[in-house]
Amino acid sequence: MAVTPEEVADAMYQMVEEYQGRKKFKAGDLTKAMIEKFGEDCDKKLCKAAIRTLMDSGRCVYTYFGGSFIEIPPEEGTDR
């Protein structure tokens, strides 16, 4: 059964949330992890769609610190 971009996005979000504050993920890191997790049902195109879903929904944001990373946005009123 084919994997949907929403399923991949949920798995990416869980991974980013689990390591929040300890590790920052680049888009390529998440793509490799999802291809490893879902196998043949997942490819780079599907992962790109999943990342776009995360960004468009506001669940994750791009940050830049010597490279582009995908993180959960900070809550209002907190310093990070």
URLIN-V211623 format. One line per field, one symbol per residue. ss: DSSP state (h for helix, s for strand, l for the rest). burial: + if it has 16 or more other ideal C-beta (glycine too) atoms within 10 Angstrom, else -. A space follows every 50 residues. Layout:
ss=???
burial=???
//
This chain:
ss=llllhhhhhhhhhhhhhhllllllslhhhhhhhhhhhhhhhllhhhhhhh hhhhhhhlllsssslllsssslllllllll
burial=--+-+-+++-+++-++-------++-+--++-+++--+---+---++--+ +-++----++--------+++---------
//
